[in-house]
């Protein structure tokens, strides 16, 4: 270690002393203020909690004592009993309200007002809002229910004064503030004593630090100190100077080598960057094209599904309309026969009676079939509108599910499978019926096509429930299920087990996109081979009140 050199530079020791004192005082002030504020805050919170608990206990006791007078409807006795509360200092007002079961109304029963405390208006309209204790500037109010053998007898309203408690709190705060001031004075005295023992050696070290930093003379060394801690600091500083001097020499050599390497590296980076830009542009163009074709295929899948539904509904509506036309034609022929017989004055009572009977039957046939056709068309209209509509609306879930099944009836009735619905008939939600409609259609048709091989009869169970703001739809079939490999890829586009047999591989991909993107939900699959498949769908919805 080289010998220390004299330093011809002075610094303000008084400034160092002042900084140390300020630092110690600042830390002390902050710590004591935090302790004072936190202690006062928690004491205030604890006192409020205690006052609230005491108010509830007092109210419950007074309310329990009023039970007999409420049962026998004796307000005079209750007023006399409440007058004994003058012995309790912190109770200003008490109201007892009686609940009339016959009229289901709450009426004023009895009251207590502390001496020199004016009465207050009745609180019948505020009984529900004061169930929890409510604090004001000088009072605490609370309402408690009065019950007897699980029967509602009435309510008690209690108003407590907080003057005494607040006075105790302020006295406590004054005491804590006095301790705070004394603690700060003690900290200031200790800081003065501390600076005398450490600021002298520290001021010498500061001079040395400033000199080495400004002159960049790393050959200077700090002298030994009398305090062990400061002597360790001086030794560490000298070691730092030795290492820093060595580091500066190595850094100069390294910087020269780095400049050479950087020059070569910049050339390589520029070349690689240009190549990467070209590759990225080509990749983005390809990806954009793929997304375009994929969106077109998904839209084609939607339109194909709607087209199949239109064809099925047209075939379904044709039957009742044909029967109605046949019945109306037959009735027209019978009408001409009766008219001809009437014109020729050959109409008999038996012929007229037969005409009226057949006419009534034909009108009933026409009415039933036209009504059936109207129901089918109405259902198809609603489903078609929902399927092409992306806007949210309120609808009854069970009616919505029945409309979906009705729109699929031409395809479902041609199969031996059974579809069961489990849903609350009064459940009404606000959501997007269009995507939900498409999801159900794809899931049902997916099970009919894939889950049940030819000759196998199956069951599909659809359950709907609402919990915590989410619509939880469970779709389950008892078909052949899927293996683990297919289960991992079932929501990927163009994945199908019916390749070459009409399967596009976009049905479940469309379901996944509708659930996660259109409805902001989630979908999960559980399945084992030959044990069916289970889809769990959760969608955020707004639950509405069911219309009466």
C-alpha positions as CSV (number, residue, x, y, z in Angstrom):
1,X,0.0,0.0,0.0
2,X,1.5,3.3,-1.1
3,X,1.9,6.2,1.4
4,X,-0.9,8.7,1.6
5,X,-0.4,12.1,0.0
6,X,-1.4,15.4,1.6
7,X,-4.5,16.9,0.2
8,X,-4.8,20.7,-0.2
9,X,-8.6,20.8,-0.4
10,X,-11.0,21.6,2.5
11,X,-14.7,20.9,2.8
12,X,-17.4,22.2,5.1
13,X,-17.5,19.8,8.1
14,X,-20.4,21.8,9.5
15,X,-22.4,20.8,6.4
16,X,-21.6,17.1,7.0
17,X,-22.6,17.4,10.7
18,X,-25.8,19.2,9.7
19,X,-26.6,16.4,7.1
20,X,-26.1,13.7,9.7
21,X,-28.2,15.4,12.2
22,X,-30.9,16.1,9.6
23,X,-30.8,12.5,8.5
24,X,-31.1,11.1,12.0
25,X,-33.9,13.5,12.9
26,X,-35.7,12.8,9.6
27,X,-35.6,9.1,10.2
28,X,-36.7,9.6,13.8
29,X,-39.5,11.9,12.8
30,X,-40.8,9.7,10.0
31,X,-40.7,6.5,12.3
32,X,-42.4,8.3,15.2
33,X,-45.0,9.9,13.0
34,X,-45.8,6.6,11.3
35,X,-46.1,4.9,14.7
36,X,-48.2,7.8,16.0
37,X,-50.5,7.8,13.0
38,X,-50.8,4.1,12.7
39,X,-51.4,3.6,16.4
40,X,-54.0,6.4,16.5
41,X,-55.7,5.0,13.4
42,X,-55.9,1.4,14.6
43,X,-57.0,2.6,18.1
44,X,-59.8,4.7,16.4
45,X,-60.8,1.7,14.3
46,X,-60.7,-0.6,17.3
47,X,-62.8,1.8,19.4
48,X,-65.4,2.2,16.6
49,X,-65.6,-1.6,16.3
50,X,-66.0,-1.9,20.1
51,X,-68.7,0.8,20.2
52,X,-70.5,-0.9,17.3
53,X,-70.4,-4.2,19.2
54,X,-71.6,-2.6,22.4
55,X,-74.4,-0.8,20.6
56,X,-75.6,-4.1,19.0
57,X,-75.5,-5.8,22.4
58,X,-77.4,-3.1,24.2
59,X,-80.0,-3.0,21.4
60,X,-80.4,-6.8,21.5
61,X,-80.9,-6.8,25.3
62,X,-83.4,-3.9,25.3
63,X,-85.2,-5.5,22.3
64,X,-85.4,-8.9,24.1
65,X,-86.8,-7.2,27.2
66,X,-89.5,-5.6,25.1
67,X,-90.7,-9.0,23.7
68,X,-93.5,-9.5,26.3
69,X,-94.9,-6.0,25.9
70,X,-94.9,-6.4,22.1
71,X,-96.7,-9.7,22.4
72,X,-99.4,-8.3,24.7
73,X,-99.4,-5.0,22.7
74,X,-98.8,-2.9,25.9
75,X,-97.0,0.3,24.9
76,X,-97.6,2.0,28.3
77,X,-95.7,-0.7,30.1
78,X,-92.9,-0.6,27.5
79,X,-92.6,3.2,27.9
80,X,-92.4,2.8,31.7
81,X,-89.7,0.1,31.3
82,X,-87.7,2.3,28.9
83,X,-87.7,5.2,31.4
84,X,-85.3,3.2,33.5
85,X,-82.6,3.7,30.8
86,X,-81.8,7.1,32.4
87,X,-79.1,5.3,34.3
88,X,-77.2,4.6,31.1
89,X,-75.2,7.7,30.1
90,X,-74.5,7.0,26.4
91,X,-78.1,6.2,25.3
92,X,-79.9,9.3,23.9
93,X,-83.0,7.9,22.1
94,X,-84.8,4.5,21.8
95,X,-87.7,3.7,19.5
96,X,-89.6,0.5,19.6
97,X,-91.6,-0.4,16.4
98,X,-94.2,-3.2,16.3
99,X,-94.7,-5.4,13.3
100,X,-98.4,-6.0,12.5
101,X,-98.6,-9.5,10.9
102,X,-102.2,-9.0,9.8
103,X,-101.5,-5.9,7.8
104,X,-97.8,-6.6,7.3
105,X,-97.0,-3.1,8.4
106,X,-94.5,-1.6,10.9
107,X,-95.9,0.9,13.3
108,X,-94.5,3.1,16.2
109,X,-94.9,1.4,19.6
110,X,-92.9,3.1,22.3
111,X,-89.9,5.4,22.8
112,X,-87.3,6.7,25.3
113,X,-85.6,10.1,25.2
114,X,-82.8,10.9,27.6
115,X,-83.3,13.9,29.9
116,X,-82.5,17.2,28.2
117,X,-82.3,15.4,24.8
118,X,-85.0,16.3,22.3
119,X,-87.0,13.5,20.7
120,X,-86.2,12.6,17.1
121,X,-88.5,11.7,14.1
122,X,-89.5,8.1,13.6
123,X,-87.2,5.9,11.6
124,X,-89.7,3.6,9.9
125,X,-88.4,4.4,6.5
126,X,-84.8,3.8,7.5
127,X,-85.1,0.4,9.3
128,X,-83.4,-1.4,6.4
129,X,-80.6,1.1,6.0
130,X,-79.6,1.0,9.7
131,X,-79.2,-2.7,10.1
132,X,-75.4,-2.2,10.4
133,X,-74.3,0.5,13.0
134,X,-73.9,3.9,11.4
135,X,-71.6,6.6,12.8
136,X,-72.3,10.3,12.5
137,X,-70.4,13.3,14.0
138,X,-71.6,12.8,17.5
139,X,-73.9,9.8,17.5
140,X,-74.1,6.1,16.6
141,X,-77.4,4.7,15.2
142,X,-78.4,1.0,14.8
143,X,-81.6,-1.0,14.1
144,X,-82.1,-4.5,15.4
145,X,-84.8,-7.0,14.7
146,X,-87.0,-8.2,17.7
147,X,-88.0,-11.9,17.2
148,X,-89.6,-14.5,19.4
149,X,-89.6,-18.2,18.5
150,X,-88.6,-17.3,14.9
151,X,-91.5,-14.9,14.5
152,X,-90.9,-11.2,13.7
153,X,-92.4,-9.0,16.5
154,X,-90.8,-5.7,15.6
155,X,-87.7,-3.5,15.5
156,X,-85.6,-1.5,18.0
157,X,-83.9,1.7,16.9
158,X,-81.1,3.0,19.3
159,X,-79.2,6.3,19.1
160,X,-76.0,6.4,21.3
161,X,-74.0,9.6,22.1
162,X,-70.3,9.5,21.4
163,X,-69.2,12.5,23.4
164,X,-67.6,10.6,26.2
165,X,-65.8,8.2,23.8
166,X,-64.5,11.0,21.6
167,X,-63.2,12.8,24.7
168,X,-61.3,9.7,25.8
169,X,-59.9,9.4,22.3
170,X,-58.7,13.0,22.2
171,X,-57.1,12.6,25.7
172,X,-55.2,9.5,24.4
173,X,-54.1,11.4,21.3
174,X,-52.8,14.3,23.4
175,X,-50.8,11.9,25.5
176,X,-49.3,10.2,22.4
177,X,-48.5,13.6,20.9
178,X,-46.6,14.6,24.1
179,X,-44.6,11.3,23.9
180,X,-43.9,12.1,20.3
181,X,-42.5,15.5,21.0
182,X,-40.3,14.2,23.9
183,X,-39.1,11.3,21.6
184,X,-38.1,13.9,18.9
185,X,-36.2,15.9,21.5
186,X,-34.4,12.8,22.7
187,X,-33.5,11.9,19.1
188,X,-32.1,15.4,18.5
189,X,-29.9,15.2,21.6
190,X,-28.6,11.7,20.5
191,X,-27.9,13.0,17.0
192,X,-25.7,15.8,18.4
193,X,-23.7,13.4,20.4
194,X,-23.4,11.0,17.5
195,X,-22.0,13.5,15.1
196,X,-19.2,14.4,17.4
197,X,-17.8,10.9,17.4
198,X,-18.1,10.1,13.7
199,X,-18.3,13.2,11.6
200,X,-14.6,14.1,12.1
201,X,-13.1,10.9,10.6
202,X,-15.9,10.9,8.0
203,X,-15.0,14.4,6.9
204,X,-11.4,13.3,6.2
205,X,-12.6,10.4,4.2
206,X,-15.0,12.6,2.2
207,X,-12.1,14.9,1.3
208,X,-10.2,11.9,0.1
209,X,-13.1,10.6,-2.0
210,X,-13.6,14.0,-3.6
211,X,-10.0,14.3,-4.5
212,X,-9.7,10.8,-6.1
213,X,-13.0,11.4,-8.0
214,X,-12.1,14.8,-9.4
215,X,-8.3,14.3,-10.1
216,X,-8.7,10.7,-11.1
217,X,-5.6,10.0,-8.9
218,X,-6.1,6.4,-7.8
219,X,-2.8,6.2,-6.1
220,X,-4.0,8.0,-2.9
221,X,-4.8,5.9,0.1
222,X,-7.0,6.5,3.2
223,X,-5.2,6.6,6.6
224,X,-6.1,4.3,9.5
225,X,-9.0,5.3,11.7
226,X,-9.5,5.0,15.5
227,X,-13.0,3.5,15.1
228,X,-13.1,-0.2,14.0
229,X,-16.0,0.4,11.6
230,X,-14.4,3.5,10.0
231,X,-11.0,1.8,9.8
232,X,-12.7,-1.1,7.9
233,X,-14.3,1.5,5.6
234,X,-10.8,3.0,4.9
235,X,-9.3,-0.4,4.2
236,X,-12.2,-1.3,1.8
237,X,-11.7,2.1,0.1
238,X,-8.0,1.4,-0.4
239,X,-8.7,-2.1,-1.8
240,X,-11.3,-0.6,-4.1
241,X,-8.7,1.9,-5.5
242,X,-6.2,-0.9,-6.1
243,X,-8.8,-2.9,-8.0
244,X,-10.1,0.1,-9.9
245,X,-6.6,1.0,-11.1
246,X,-6.1,-2.5,-12.4
247,X,-9.6,-2.5,-13.9
248,X,-8.9,0.8,-15.8
249,X,-5.8,-0.7,-17.4
250,X,-7.7,-3.8,-18.5
251,X,-10.7,-1.7,-19.7
252,X,-8.5,0.4,-22.0
253,X,-7.2,-2.8,-23.6
254,X,-10.7,-4.3,-23.8
255,X,-12.2,-1.2,-25.4
256,X,-9.7,-1.4,-28.2
257,X,-10.6,-5.0,-28.9
258,X,-14.3,-4.3,-28.6
259,X,-14.2,-1.5,-31.2
260,X,-12.7,-3.9,-33.7
261,X,-15.3,-6.6,-33.0
262,X,-18.1,-4.1,-33.1
263,X,-17.1,-3.0,-36.6
264,X,-17.3,-6.5,-37.9
265,X,-20.5,-7.3,-36.0
266,X,-22.3,-4.3,-37.3
267,X,-21.7,-5.4,-40.9
268,X,-23.0,-8.9,-40.1
269,X,-26.0,-7.6,-38.2
270,X,-27.0,-5.4,-41.2
271,X,-26.8,-8.3,-43.6
272,X,-28.8,-10.6,-41.3
273,X,-31.4,-7.8,-40.6
274,X,-32.0,-7.3,-44.3
275,X,-32.5,-11.0,-44.9
276,X,-34.8,-11.3,-41.8
277,X,-36.9,-8.4,-43.1
278,X,-37.4,-10.1,-46.4
279,X,-38.4,-13.4,-44.7
280,X,-40.8,-11.6,-42.3
281,X,-42.5,-9.8,-45.2
282,X,-43.0,-13.1,-47.0
283,X,-44.2,-14.8,-43.9
284,X,-46.7,-12.0,-43.1
285,X,-48.1,-12.2,-46.7
286,X,-48.5,-15.9,-46.5
287,X,-50.2,-15.7,-43.1
288,X,-52.6,-13.0,-44.2
289,X,-53.6,-15.2,-47.2
290,X,-54.1,-18.2,-44.9
291,X,-56.3,-16.2,-42.6
292,X,-58.3,-14.9,-45.5
293,X,-59.0,-18.4,-46.8
294,X,-59.7,-19.8,-43.4
295,X,-62.3,-17.0,-42.7
296,X,-63.9,-17.7,-46.0
297,X,-64.1,-21.4,-45.2
298,X,-65.6,-20.7,-41.8
299,X,-68.2,-18.4,-43.4
300,X,-69.0,-21.0,-46.0
301,X,-69.5,-23.5,-43.1
302,X,-72.0,-21.1,-41.5
303,X,-73.9,-20.6,-44.7
304,X,-74.0,-24.3,-45.5
305,X,-75.4,-24.9,-42.0
306,X,-78.1,-22.3,-42.6
307,X,-78.8,-23.7,-46.1
308,X,-79.3,-27.2,-44.7
309,X,-81.7,-25.8,-42.1
310,X,-83.7,-23.9,-44.8
311,X,-84.1,-27.0,-46.8
312,X,-85.2,-29.1,-43.8
313,X,-87.7,-26.4,-42.7
314,X,-89.1,-26.1,-46.2
315,X,-89.7,-29.9,-46.3
316,X,-91.2,-29.8,-42.8
317,X,-93.6,-26.9,-43.6
318,X,-94.7,-28.6,-46.9
319,X,-96.5,-31.4,-45.0
320,X,-99.0,-29.3,-43.0
321,X,-99.6,-26.9,-45.9
322,X,-100.3,-29.8,-48.2
323,X,-102.8,-31.3,-45.8
324,X,-104.5,-27.8,-45.4
325,X,-104.8,-27.5,-49.2
326,X,-106.3,-31.0,-49.5
327,X,-108.8,-30.3,-46.7
328,X,-109.8,-26.9,-48.2
329,X,-110.2,-28.5,-51.7
330,X,-112.4,-31.3,-50.3
331,X,-114.5,-28.7,-48.4
332,X,-114.9,-26.6,-51.6
333,X,-116.2,-29.7,-53.5
334,X,-118.7,-30.5,-50.7
335,X,-119.9,-26.8,-50.8
336,X,-120.6,-27.0,-54.5
337,X,-122.6,-30.2,-54.0
338,X,-124.7,-28.6,-51.3
339,X,-125.2,-25.5,-53.3
340,X,-126.3,-27.5,-56.4
341,X,-128.8,-29.5,-54.3
342,X,-130.1,-26.3,-52.8
343,X,-130.6,-24.7,-56.2
344,X,-132.5,-27.8,-57.4
345,X,-134.5,-27.9,-54.2
346,X,-133.2,-31.4,-53.5
347,X,-131.2,-30.6,-50.3
348,X,-132.1,-33.0,-47.5
349,X,-131.5,-32.5,-43.7
350,X,-129.2,-35.6,-43.7
351,X,-127.1,-34.1,-46.6
352,X,-126.9,-30.7,-44.8
353,X,-125.9,-32.4,-41.5
354,X,-123.2,-34.4,-43.3
355,X,-121.9,-31.3,-44.9
356,X,-121.7,-29.4,-41.6
357,X,-120.0,-32.3,-39.9
358,X,-117.4,-32.7,-42.7
359,X,-117.0,-28.9,-42.9
360,X,-116.2,-28.8,-39.2
361,X,-113.7,-31.6,-39.5
362,X,-112.0,-30.0,-42.5
363,X,-111.8,-26.6,-40.8
364,X,-110.2,-28.2,-37.8
365,X,-107.7,-30.0,-40.1
366,X,-107.0,-26.7,-41.9
367,X,-106.6,-24.8,-38.6
368,X,-104.3,-27.4,-37.0
369,X,-102.0,-27.7,-40.1
370,X,-101.8,-23.9,-40.8
371,X,-101.1,-23.3,-37.1
372,X,-98.4,-26.0,-37.2
373,X,-96.9,-24.3,-40.3
374,X,-97.0,-20.9,-38.6
375,X,-95.2,-22.3,-35.6
376,X,-92.5,-23.8,-37.8
377,X,-92.1,-20.6,-39.8
378,X,-92.0,-18.5,-36.7
379,X,-89.3,-20.8,-35.1
380,X,-87.3,-20.8,-38.3
381,X,-87.5,-17.1,-38.6
382,X,-86.3,-16.5,-35.0
383,X,-83.5,-19.1,-35.5
384,X,-82.4,-17.7,-38.8
385,X,-82.4,-14.1,-37.4
386,X,-80.3,-15.3,-34.4
387,X,-77.9,-17.3,-36.5
388,X,-77.0,-14.2,-38.6
389,X,-77.3,-11.7,-35.8
390,X,-74.2,-10.8,-33.7
391,X,-76.0,-8.4,-31.3
392,X,-76.9,-9.2,-27.7
393,X,-80.5,-9.4,-26.6
394,X,-82.6,-10.9,-23.7
395,X,-84.2,-14.2,-24.3
396,X,-85.6,-17.2,-22.3
397,X,-83.1,-20.0,-22.6
398,X,-85.5,-22.9,-22.6
399,X,-87.6,-21.4,-25.5
400,X,-84.3,-20.7,-27.3
401,X,-83.2,-24.4,-27.0
402,X,-86.6,-25.6,-28.2
403,X,-86.4,-23.3,-31.2
404,X,-83.0,-24.7,-32.1
405,X,-84.2,-28.3,-31.8
406,X,-87.3,-27.4,-33.9
407,X,-85.1,-26.0,-36.6
408,X,-83.1,-29.3,-36.6
409,X,-86.2,-31.5,-36.5
410,X,-86.0,-32.6,-40.2
411,X,-82.5,-34.0,-39.5
412,X,-83.2,-35.3,-35.9
413,X,-86.5,-37.1,-36.7
414,X,-84.7,-39.2,-39.4
415,X,-82.5,-40.7,-36.6
416,X,-83.4,-42.9,-33.6
417,X,-81.5,-40.7,-31.2
418,X,-82.9,-39.0,-28.1
419,X,-82.1,-35.4,-27.1
420,X,-82.8,-34.4,-23.5
421,X,-82.9,-30.8,-22.2
422,X,-82.3,-29.8,-18.6
423,X,-82.9,-26.1,-18.1
424,X,-84.9,-23.9,-15.7
425,X,-88.0,-22.8,-17.6
426,X,-87.8,-19.3,-16.0
427,X,-84.1,-18.6,-16.9
428,X,-83.7,-15.4,-18.9
429,X,-80.3,-14.1,-19.9
430,X,-78.8,-11.3,-22.0
431,X,-76.3,-12.6,-24.6
432,X,-75.7,-13.1,-28.3
433,X,-78.1,-15.8,-29.5
434,X,-76.6,-15.9,-32.9
435,X,-73.2,-17.5,-31.9
436,X,-74.9,-19.6,-29.3
437,X,-77.4,-20.9,-31.9
438,X,-74.5,-21.9,-34.2
439,X,-72.6,-23.6,-31.4
440,X,-75.6,-25.8,-30.4
441,X,-76.3,-26.7,-34.1
442,X,-72.7,-27.7,-34.7
443,X,-72.5,-29.7,-31.5
444,X,-75.7,-31.6,-32.2
445,X,-74.9,-32.3,-35.8
446,X,-71.3,-33.3,-34.8
447,X,-72.7,-36.0,-32.4
448,X,-75.3,-37.2,-34.9
449,X,-72.7,-37.6,-37.7
450,X,-69.6,-38.7,-35.7
451,X,-70.7,-40.2,-32.4
452,X,-73.2,-42.8,-33.5
453,X,-72.2,-45.2,-36.3
454,X,-74.9,-46.6,-38.4
455,X,-77.2,-48.8,-36.4
456,X,-76.2,-47.4,-33.0
457,X,-78.9,-45.6,-31.0
458,X,-77.7,-42.8,-28.7
459,X,-78.7,-40.1,-26.3
460,X,-77.7,-36.5,-26.2
461,X,-78.1,-34.5,-22.9
462,X,-77.9,-30.7,-22.9
463,X,-77.9,-29.0,-19.5
464,X,-77.9,-25.3,-18.8
465,X,-77.4,-23.4,-15.5
466,X,-76.2,-20.0,-14.4
467,X,-73.6,-19.5,-11.6
468,X,-71.6,-16.4,-10.6
469,X,-72.5,-14.5,-13.8
470,X,-71.6,-17.4,-16.1
471,X,-73.8,-19.5,-18.3
472,X,-72.6,-23.1,-17.8
473,X,-73.7,-25.3,-20.8
474,X,-72.9,-29.0,-20.6
475,X,-73.3,-31.0,-23.8
476,X,-72.9,-34.8,-23.4
477,X,-73.5,-37.9,-25.7
478,X,-73.0,-41.6,-25.1
479,X,-71.4,-42.2,-28.5
480,X,-68.1,-43.8,-29.5
481,X,-66.0,-40.9,-28.1
482,X,-62.6,-39.8,-29.4
483,X,-59.1,-41.0,-28.7
484,X,-56.4,-38.9,-26.9
485,X,-54.8,-37.9,-30.2
486,X,-58.0,-36.5,-31.7
487,X,-59.0,-34.9,-28.4
488,X,-55.8,-32.7,-28.4
489,X,-56.6,-31.5,-32.0
490,X,-60.4,-31.5,-32.1
491,X,-60.6,-27.7,-32.1
492,X,-57.9,-27.2,-34.8
493,X,-59.1,-26.3,-38.3
494,X,-59.5,-29.0,-41.0
495,X,-59.4,-31.9,-38.4
496,X,-62.1,-34.5,-39.1
497,X,-62.7,-38.3,-38.8
498,X,-64.9,-38.1,-42.0
499,X,-62.3,-37.0,-44.5
500,X,-63.6,-37.8,-48.0
501,X,-67.1,-38.4,-46.6
502,X,-68.4,-34.8,-46.5
503,X,-66.6,-33.7,-43.3
504,X,-64.9,-30.3,-43.7
505,X,-63.1,-30.3,-40.3
506,X,-64.3,-26.8,-39.5
507,X,-67.3,-27.5,-37.3
508,X,-65.5,-27.8,-34.0
509,X,-63.1,-25.1,-35.0
510,X,-66.1,-22.8,-35.6
511,X,-67.5,-23.7,-32.2
512,X,-64.2,-22.9,-30.5
513,X,-63.9,-19.5,-32.2
514,X,-67.6,-18.6,-31.4
515,X,-67.2,-19.5,-27.7
516,X,-63.8,-17.8,-27.1
517,X,-64.0,-14.8,-29.5
518,X,-67.7,-14.0,-30.1
519,X,-68.9,-14.8,-26.6
520,X,-65.6,-14.4,-24.6
521,X,-66.1,-17.8,-23.0
522,X,-64.2,-21.1,-22.6
523,X,-64.8,-24.6,-23.8
524,X,-63.3,-27.9,-22.6
525,X,-63.7,-31.5,-23.8
526,X,-63.6,-34.7,-21.8
527,X,-63.8,-38.0,-23.6
528,X,-62.7,-41.6,-23.7
529,X,-63.0,-44.2,-26.4
530,X,-66.5,-45.8,-26.5
531,X,-67.6,-43.7,-23.4
532,X,-69.1,-40.7,-25.2
533,X,-67.9,-37.1,-25.2
534,X,-68.6,-34.2,-22.8
535,X,-68.2,-30.5,-23.7
536,X,-68.2,-27.9,-20.9
537,X,-68.8,-24.4,-22.0
538,X,-68.8,-21.3,-19.8
539,X,-70.0,-17.9,-21.1
540,X,-70.3,-14.6,-19.2
541,X,-73.9,-13.4,-19.3
542,X,-76.3,-11.0,-17.6
543,X,-79.1,-12.8,-15.9
544,X,-82.5,-11.1,-16.3
545,X,-85.7,-11.4,-14.2
546,X,-88.1,-13.8,-15.8
547,X,-91.3,-12.1,-17.0
548,X,-94.4,-13.1,-15.0
